[in-house]
Amino acid sequence: MNRTILHLDLDTFFVSVERLLDSRLQGRPILVGGLSDRGVVAACSYEARTCGVHSGMPMKMARELCKEAIVIKGDASVYTRYSETVTRIIRENVPLFEKASIDEFYADLSGMDRFFGTYRYASELRRRIIRETGLPISFGLSVNKVVSKVATNEAKPNNQRLIDPGREKTFLAPLSVRKLPMIGDSTYLTLRNLGIRRMSNLQEMPGEVLYRVLGRNGLTIRDRANGIDMTPVIPFSERKSISTERTFDRDTIDVQRLRTILAAMTENLAFQLRRGGKLTACVSVTIRYSDFQTYSKQLKIPYTSADHVLIPRVTDLFYRLYDRRMLIRLIGVKFSHLVHGNYQIDLFEDTEETIRLYEAMDKIRLRYGDRSVTRASALGVKTIGRMTNPFNGQPPIILAHRKQ
Amino acid sequence: MKFIVSSSYLLKQLQVLGGVINNSNTLPILDNFLFELSGPKLTVSASDLETTMSSVLEVESDAEGSIAVPARLLLDILKTFPEQPLTFVMEDNNTIEISSNHGKYALAYADAAEFPKTVELSDPSATSIVGDVLATAIAKTIFAAGNDDLRPVMSGVFFQFSPENLTFVATDAHKLVKYQRTDLSASEVAEFIMPKKPLNLLKGILAGSEAEVKVEYNESNAKFTFDNVELVCRLIDGKYPNYEAVIPKENPNKLVIDRVQFLGSAKRVSIFSNKTTHQIRLKIAGAELNISAEDIDYSNKAEERLGCDYQGDDMQIGFNSRFLIEMLNNLSSDEVSLEMSLPNRAGILTPADGLDEGEYITMLVMPVMLNN
């Protein structure tokens, strides 16, 4: 069956939201991202891009490049709210959609041509989103996800693009291979070294050559360059793990502080587990030293979601991992092997007080927010904790620069 | 050394002893049965270092001697014989020759001196129990013992002997079974933790047996003697958790229900529960028990309603269905009672009938934290 896949992408989403909140920002170069020395650009306006700024760039460098830019710290909860409004409109208007990230959607419009022109329908949907939210959005419409996404990127900013069925290959041919999803910096470099620059080169390449250079991915890349992609639109994404991490403004060796942060992270993640009715059976800790060497260690444990079981495990993992007497740049905690279920109370280790304490703390947090009550030991740590429930079936909020 | 013995008689004894032998041994000698012949008495032993079991067989012989015979090989050949007398003759070339009606078989044997010596209990205390009673006590408790290497004391059954009663307890920290006999007693107070493996062996041998079992024990070992069998095992070292403290005393909510019905419902509903956590939810209101489960990952769901006799406040409580099913399966009464206080405190399951005079069973099951 011929498929019709729509890809919608909100243009410079964070910037657009900021402009909506403050109209003075219209037409001026804007940078959204961390303000500290370690901060990176999460999003930038098209005006700023003309100076050579791109997302993922260190904020310091971006400010150098674009001195007149207005720098905004950004508020993920506001962006989430706008994203939800857009999601609602899309949900009401298409039969099947996938929220790929906070500002990106795929919708499966297969078979709707009989009743409406899908292109006309998609155009109306786009107009409706712009009208109701005031946010600029672009879309690409074609037979699969990859071509639609490339089409959207070609259409931007604030525009739309239809790739007629059968024209995928000719549409892709003149484009740079860099524009194909899946090709990042390193793959791009490999391909350029082979003399491959345009998609047309990739299309003509024998599969076995690409297989030898890039392995199995090479074949997928070749298919995609030819406009072939069968990946379905997945309406619900189940989280396989939850994690949190922290990059320090200044590298640290203060073990007491690191422990505190780990405890705060674990406490918060454990609450997320309980709120989502989940249990974890695998904890892992990651540390990145100041020389960017990154290490992580994981541990299988019986299914649990209790702070007092998890915190000692995480601390223990950290001590086993931290053996280089060097400044630490980043630490993170991850829980994986998640299953639906509730904490099995232990006859001997859990007192009734502990269990009641958890119940009470979770109740307070549900009502007044994640950070409304914490262990005293975690009080010093301010910004650990997320705004949304990680188990709401939506993809994690990833800042723009982390998409790769 | 030479003896004659009935093939099926020997097989029957050896099969019981074979249960002691591990599949893979670090010490090769443990793959053998120790044969110690002294006139018409043949003592056969098997050991895994922790547990040593021996039984005395009557054979036709007037010789003396000890050898270690490969257990697997011997059991395999014995299984194939129809009932007939077998002649065992020790040859000079370190083999033992078995002669049957069909032919001759030679097995290489090992030096009996290599076989670990059975521990002699120094200064033991003693009591005695009827075989079947001990087997029942083991059967009622052993399923609740844990497998956690980090908590070795919970991997065994706790024996508590006193002049008033005998108590057997097993727990894995999520469920607990206490089996008490007030009609039996020991001469003095004693407590020890028995590992699972010898208990399983005893359970198998003693089920239905009227034999009097003599139990001797000291700090480190226990010895069970009955009929022609003797079993010595090392005890689990450590302090058993204070289980009495975790049995809730005040349980205002009491549910009485038909065991078979309850078990059937729990089994059916649990099929629809999460495959890893097996959680089910009990909702009790008025005279109705509602059992439900849900596996969100696959959109599987089940719900059943049962009539019951309930006194107390309406409540909801979550359990791991496997624990409930194991416990209900292990009981044999027509009706059971489940006493509860709060959704985050242990439920106490007891049989409502069918117990002998002086027999008490208390089962504890810890709930899971439900979020409402």
Interface residues (C-beta under 8 A of the other chain):
Chain A: E238 R274 R275 G277 L279 Y303 V339 H340 G341 N342 Y343 Q344 I345 D346 L347 F348 E349 E352 I355 R356 Y358 E359 D362
Chain B: T171 A173 H174 L176 P241 Y243 V246 N274 T276 T277 Q279 D295 I296 D297 G318 N320 N344 R345 A346 L364 M366 P367 V368 M369 L370 N371
